[in-house]
């Protein structure tokens, strides 16, 4: 149980997408540290990405996991895929995500695939456009997932759910989509 917030801590899996040394030139020479880009997810629609920096690689990964858990988002899904096509942008990186038929699998590059797997999305087509920098690709994928809306949410925005027709409640969105 998370003592500060008073709620149960969920079980997240993590995946290190990218890591490497970084150096800062100071008066006495170069100071080397490490950074790690980590993705966490529970496989049931929650996923997050984070960046950790430290003197030691294991500490950088640990900090990346902590940062990713702070940035967890809920991903709306239609069974095993996403509800609609979406384009995410971050820096020069752009990621296009398209829903796929059941059994297609995850067809995506190295920055997109771990996010989809950890989110629990099994059928999706992903294309990385623009920058191939893994940091930009991961954060562009997260931006794309933030833009996703379920059919019910879109219907509510358009005012189609809960509308009364001839004195009875009319549900416009089919149950399979909502």
N, C-alpha and C positions, 0 to 999 in steps of 0.2 A: 504494500500500500504506500502510495506517495504521501509522506507525512505532511508536506506543506499544503497540498491541495485537498487532501482528504478523499482521494479517489484511488481506485485500483490501477496499478501499473500494468499496461498491456504487454504481451509478449511480442516483441518485434524482432525480425531477422534483419541482419545488416549485410551490406555488400560494399566493398571498397571499389569505387569506379576508377579513380586515378589517385596517384600519390607521387611525390617527388621532392627533391631538395630545392630549396630557394636560398639565395644568399644575399646579404645586405653588406655593402662595403662601408666599413667604419674606419676611424682613424688608425686603428691597430691592424687592419686587414679585412678579410671577409668573414662575416658571421653567418654560419650555415644553420638553417632550420629546415623543418619538413612541413609539408602541407598534404592533407588527404581529403579527398572528396568522397563522402560516404552517403549511401542511400539506405533508409530503413523502411520496413513495411510489415504489416501483419498478415498479408495474403487475403484480406477480407475487405479491401477497399480503402485502407488507410496507408499513406506513403509520405515520406519526407526526405529531403536532401539537406546535407549540411557540410560545412567546410571546417576543418580543424587544422591549427598550426601549432607546432611545438618544437622543442629542441630534439626530441626523440620521436621516431616514427610511430611507435605504439601509442605514445601520448597524443600525437596528432590524430590518429585514428579514433581513439577514445573521445577526444574533443569533438571530432566530426560526428560521431554517433550521438553525442549529447546535443549538438546543434541541430542535427537532423530530426531528433525527437521533438525539439521545440518548434520545428517547421512542418509538422505533420498536417496533411490535408485529407479530407474525405473525398473519394472519387466515386461519382455516380456511375453505375454499370447497368447494362441490359444483359442479364445472365452472365456470359463470359466475355463480353466485349463492351466497348464504349457506346454511348447513345448516338453520337453524331460526329461528323468530321470536324477537326479543329486545327488551327495553326497557332503555335506558340512562338514567341519571340523573346530573346534575351541577348543583348549586345548584338553581335553580328550573326548569332546562331538563330536558325529558324527550324522548327520541327513540325512536320505535318503528320497528324494521326488520323487514321480512318478506321471505322468499324469493319470487322470481318465476319464471315460466316463461321459457325461452330466447326471446329476441326482444322481451321486454317493454321492456328498457332500464332506465335509472336514473330512477325517478320519485321525486324528492326535492327539498327546498328548497335554498337557497343555502349553508347551513352543512354539509349532509349530502352533497350531490352531489360536491364536489371530493374528499372523503375516499374515496368509493366509486370514483371514476374512478382516483385514484392508487393505490388498493389493487388494482385490476384486476378489481373486481366489476362485471359488465356488466348484470346483471338483478336489480333489487332495488326494493322499495317502501319508501319512508321517509316518516315523518310526524313533524314536530316538534310536540311538545305542551308547553304551559306557556310558559316564557320564550322570546322571540324574539331575545334577545341572542346575537349570533353566537359569542361566546366560550363561553357556556354550551352552545349547540347543538353546537359542534364537540367540546367535551370530553365531552358526554353521548353523542355518536356514538362517540367513542373508547372510552368505558366500555362501550357496547353491544357493540362489536367484541371487547373483552377477554372478555366473557361467552360468546362463541361457542365451541362444542365440536363436533368432528367426530363422526360416528356411531361411529367406532372408539373415540374417547376415552370416550364415554358408555357404550358396551358394556363397556369395561375397568373403568370405575367400578362398573358394576352386576355385574361378575364374569361376563360372558357370553362373553368372548373367551378362548380357550385352555382352555376347560372340556373335560374328557374324558368322552365318552359311549361306553360299551361298548368301551373299550380303544383308541379312535382319537381323534385331534384333531378337535374340532368347532368350526368357525368359524361363529358365529351371524350376524355382520354380513355382508350381501351385499357383494361386491367393488365394485360401483358406488357404494356409499354411503361406504365407508371410505377 
